[in-house]
């Protein structure tokens, strides 16, 4: 259902339902949510990498599972939908940097997962769609994250038409940051993870909160006062002081792995 591998402080979470294009059902949604929550709280994890087993990242919601919900109560259906909303929110607000690596079919909820990641890498064969409308549905729980990633104007087009778009278009829209052939994907993952691990863990947590906060507040004196307090607090804190000293002393900061650490 979900493969979990921790190696050199990089947690790789792999959706493992390749027989149904890694479609999301209740069990996978719950398992993935708990795995991200655990990573969020763990000092052993610096970066989370989200992948899909096989030829496809995720075809979105498991349609057989959704069809079966017809026999359930409205309350059960609402709670079920809330579980998907919780997954998206948990991934979006995870304290650790999240990299999504997508290939093949990236549909519906798969687009949502991609939009929730801090960095997204697409294999050049990836094909995306917000196809809910063609099923008579709406992309309700993923919509805030998709709109945040590609903007309201583009979201109008792709949510209303349900049309497919390729990896290059996803790059142009801002949904993904890199497009590469299969043989370069692992190198890109390694390079991004290496770059992320150069940064301070506490700094990452506070930058992610900063980004969410400033995007939801008007630019005014109150916000600028808040931001001034944030940087003042950070630079006199232990991690900020260590980072500054390390730079001035021309050495690696305490949180950066060195060759000696790996021996």
C-alpha positions as CSV (number, residue, x, y, z in Angstrom):
1,X,0.0,0.0,0.0
2,X,2.8,2.5,1.0
3,X,6.5,1.8,1.0
4,X,8.6,3.7,3.5
5,X,12.4,4.0,3.4
6,X,14.6,6.2,5.6
7,X,18.1,6.7,4.3
8,X,20.5,9.4,5.3
9,X,17.7,11.4,6.9
10,X,15.7,11.3,3.6
11,X,12.3,9.6,4.0
12,X,10.9,8.2,0.8
13,X,7.2,7.4,0.7
14,X,6.1,5.4,-2.3
15,X,2.5,4.9,-3.2
16,X,2.3,1.1,-3.8
17,X,-0.8,0.2,-5.7
18,X,0.6,0.0,-9.2
19,X,-2.1,-2.4,-10.3
20,X,-4.6,0.5,-10.1
21,X,-2.2,3.3,-11.1
22,X,-1.7,4.1,-7.4
23,X,-5.2,5.2,-7.0
24,X,-6.1,6.7,-3.6
25,X,-8.5,4.8,-1.4
26,X,-9.4,5.1,2.3
27,X,-6.6,2.9,3.5
28,X,-3.8,4.5,1.4
29,X,-5.0,8.0,2.4
30,X,-5.0,7.1,6.1
31,X,-1.6,5.4,5.9
32,X,0.0,8.2,4.0
33,X,-1.4,10.8,6.3
34,X,0.1,9.0,9.3
35,X,3.4,8.6,7.6
36,X,3.6,12.4,6.9
37,X,2.6,13.2,10.4
38,X,5.3,11.0,11.8
39,X,7.9,12.6,9.5
40,X,6.6,16.1,10.6
41,X,7.5,15.2,14.2
42,X,10.7,13.2,13.7
43,X,14.1,14.7,14.2
44,X,15.5,11.9,12.1
45,X,13.9,13.1,8.9
46,X,15.2,16.1,7.0
47,X,13.5,15.7,3.7
48,X,10.4,13.8,2.5
49,X,10.3,12.4,-1.0
50,X,6.9,11.3,-2.3
51,X,6.8,8.9,-5.3
52,X,4.6,6.4,-7.1
53,X,5.5,2.7,-7.7
54,X,5.5,1.6,-11.4
55,X,4.7,3.6,-14.5
56,X,2.3,6.1,-12.9
57,X,2.4,8.5,-9.9
58,X,-1.3,8.4,-9.1
59,X,-4.5,8.2,-11.1
60,X,-6.4,10.1,-8.3
61,X,-9.2,8.6,-6.3
62,X,-10.0,4.9,-6.7
63,X,-13.3,5.1,-8.6
64,X,-14.5,1.7,-7.4
65,X,-14.0,2.9,-3.8
66,X,-15.9,6.1,-4.6
67,X,-18.7,4.2,-6.3
68,X,-19.1,2.0,-3.2
69,X,-19.7,5.1,-1.0
70,X,-23.2,5.4,-2.5
71,X,-24.5,2.9,0.0
72,X,-23.0,4.8,2.9
73,X,-24.6,7.6,4.9
74,X,-24.0,11.3,4.2
75,X,-22.1,11.5,7.5
76,X,-19.8,8.7,6.4
77,X,-19.3,10.3,3.0
78,X,-18.4,13.7,4.6
79,X,-16.0,12.1,7.0
80,X,-14.4,10.2,4.2
81,X,-13.9,13.4,2.2
82,X,-12.4,15.0,5.3
83,X,-9.8,12.3,5.4
84,X,-8.6,13.3,1.9
85,X,-8.7,17.0,2.9
86,X,-6.6,16.1,6.0
87,X,-4.0,14.3,3.9
88,X,-3.6,17.4,1.6
89,X,-3.4,19.7,4.5
90,X,-0.9,17.5,6.4
91,X,1.3,17.3,3.4
92,X,1.1,21.0,2.6
93,X,1.9,22.1,6.1
94,X,4.5,19.4,6.9
95,X,7.5,21.0,8.7
96,X,9.9,19.1,6.5
97,X,10.6,20.0,2.9
98,X,8.6,17.7,0.6
99,X,9.7,16.7,-2.9
100,X,7.1,15.1,-5.2
101,X,8.4,13.0,-8.0
102,X,5.8,12.2,-10.6
103,X,5.5,10.2,-13.8
104,X,2.9,8.7,-16.1
105,X,-0.7,9.5,-15.0
106,X,-1.0,12.3,-12.5
107,X,-4.7,12.8,-12.2
108,X,-7.1,14.5,-9.8
109,X,-5.8,13.8,-6.3
110,X,-2.4,13.1,-7.8
111,X,-2.3,16.7,-9.0
112,X,-3.4,17.7,-5.5
113,X,-0.4,15.8,-3.9
114,X,1.9,17.4,-6.5
115,X,0.6,20.9,-5.6
116,X,1.1,20.3,-1.9
117,X,4.8,19.5,-2.3
118,X,7.5,22.2,-1.9
119,X,9.4,21.0,-4.9
120,X,7.9,18.9,-7.8
121,X,9.9,16.9,-10.3
122,X,8.1,15.5,-13.4
123,X,9.4,12.8,-15.7
124,X,8.9,13.9,-19.3
125,X,6.2,11.3,-19.9
126,X,4.0,12.7,-17.1
127,X,0.4,13.5,-18.1
128,X,-1.8,15.7,-15.8
129,X,-5.5,16.3,-15.5
130,X,-8.0,17.8,-13.2
131,X,-10.6,15.4,-14.6
132,X,-13.2,15.5,-11.9
133,X,-15.7,17.4,-14.0
134,X,-15.7,14.5,-16.6
135,X,-16.9,12.3,-13.8
136,X,-19.6,14.7,-12.7
137,X,-17.5,15.7,-9.7
138,X,-15.6,18.7,-8.4
139,X,-11.9,18.9,-7.2
140,X,-13.2,20.3,-3.9
141,X,-10.6,19.2,-1.3
142,X,-7.6,19.7,-3.6
143,X,-8.7,23.0,-5.0
144,X,-7.0,25.4,-2.5
145,X,-3.6,23.8,-3.1
146,X,-4.0,23.6,-6.9
147,X,-5.1,27.2,-7.1
148,X,-2.2,28.2,-4.9
149,X,0.2,26.4,-7.3
150,X,-1.1,27.5,-10.7
151,X,-3.3,30.5,-10.0
152,X,-7.0,31.0,-10.2
153,X,-7.0,31.9,-13.9
154,X,-5.3,28.7,-15.1
155,X,-7.3,26.6,-12.5
156,X,-10.5,27.9,-14.2
157,X,-9.5,26.4,-17.5
158,X,-8.2,23.1,-16.4
159,X,-10.8,22.4,-13.7
160,X,-13.7,23.3,-16.1
161,X,-12.4,21.4,-19.1
162,X,-10.8,18.4,-17.4
163,X,-8.4,18.4,-20.4
164,X,-5.0,16.7,-20.1
165,X,-1.8,18.6,-20.2
166,X,1.8,17.4,-20.4
167,X,4.9,17.9,-18.2
168,X,6.1,20.9,-20.2
169,X,2.8,22.6,-19.7
170,X,2.8,21.7,-16.0
171,X,6.2,23.4,-15.8
172,X,4.9,26.5,-17.5
173,X,1.9,26.6,-15.2
174,X,4.2,26.4,-12.1
175,X,2.8,23.0,-11.0
176,X,6.2,21.4,-11.3
177,X,9.7,22.9,-11.0
178,X,11.7,20.5,-13.2
179,X,11.0,18.2,-16.1
180,X,13.5,15.5,-17.0
181,X,13.9,12.1,-18.7
182,X,13.8,9.0,-16.5
183,X,17.6,8.6,-16.4
184,X,18.0,12.0,-14.8
185,X,15.3,11.8,-12.2
186,X,17.4,10.2,-9.4
187,X,20.2,12.8,-10.0
188,X,17.7,15.6,-9.6
189,X,16.3,14.1,-6.4
190,X,19.9,13.7,-5.0
191,X,20.8,17.3,-5.9
192,X,17.6,18.8,-4.4
193,X,18.0,16.7,-1.2
194,X,21.7,17.7,-0.9
195,X,20.8,21.4,-1.3
196,X,18.0,21.1,1.3
197,X,20.2,19.4,3.8
198,X,22.6,22.4,3.7
199,X,19.9,24.5,5.3
200,X,19.0,24.5,9.0
201,X,16.1,22.3,10.2
202,X,14.6,25.0,12.3
203,X,15.1,27.5,9.5
204,X,13.1,25.2,7.1
205,X,10.3,25.0,9.6
206,X,10.1,28.7,10.0
207,X,10.4,29.4,6.3
208,X,7.5,27.1,5.5
209,X,5.4,28.8,8.1
210,X,6.5,32.2,6.9
211,X,5.5,31.4,3.3
212,X,2.0,30.3,4.4
213,X,1.6,33.3,6.7
214,X,2.7,36.1,4.2
215,X,0.6,34.6,1.4
216,X,-2.6,35.0,3.5
217,X,-2.1,38.4,5.0
218,X,-2.2,41.9,3.5
219,X,1.1,43.8,3.2
220,X,0.9,46.4,5.9
221,X,2.7,47.8,9.0
222,X,1.4,45.0,11.2
223,X,2.8,42.3,8.9
224,X,6.2,44.0,8.6
225,X,6.4,44.4,12.4
226,X,5.7,40.6,12.7
227,X,8.4,39.8,10.1
228,X,10.9,42.0,11.9
229,X,10.4,40.1,15.1
230,X,10.7,36.8,13.3
231,X,14.2,37.5,11.8
232,X,15.4,39.2,15.0
233,X,14.4,36.1,17.0
234,X,16.0,33.7,14.4
235,X,19.3,35.4,14.2
236,X,19.9,35.4,18.0
237,X,18.7,31.8,18.3
238,X,21.1,28.8,18.5
239,X,20.7,27.7,14.9
240,X,21.0,31.2,13.5
241,X,24.1,31.9,15.5
242,X,25.7,28.6,14.5
243,X,25.0,29.2,10.9
244,X,26.5,32.7,11.0
245,X,29.6,31.5,12.8
246,X,30.1,28.5,10.5
247,X,30.0,30.9,7.5
248,X,32.5,33.3,9.0
249,X,34.8,30.4,10.1
250,X,34.5,28.8,6.6
251,X,33.3,25.5,7.9
252,X,30.1,23.4,7.6
253,X,27.3,24.2,10.0
254,X,26.5,21.6,12.7
255,X,23.5,20.3,10.8
256,X,25.4,19.6,7.6
257,X,26.5,16.0,7.0
258,X,30.2,15.7,6.3
259,X,32.3,12.8,4.9
260,X,33.4,12.0,8.5
261,X,29.7,11.6,9.5
262,X,29.2,8.9,6.9
263,X,32.3,6.8,7.7
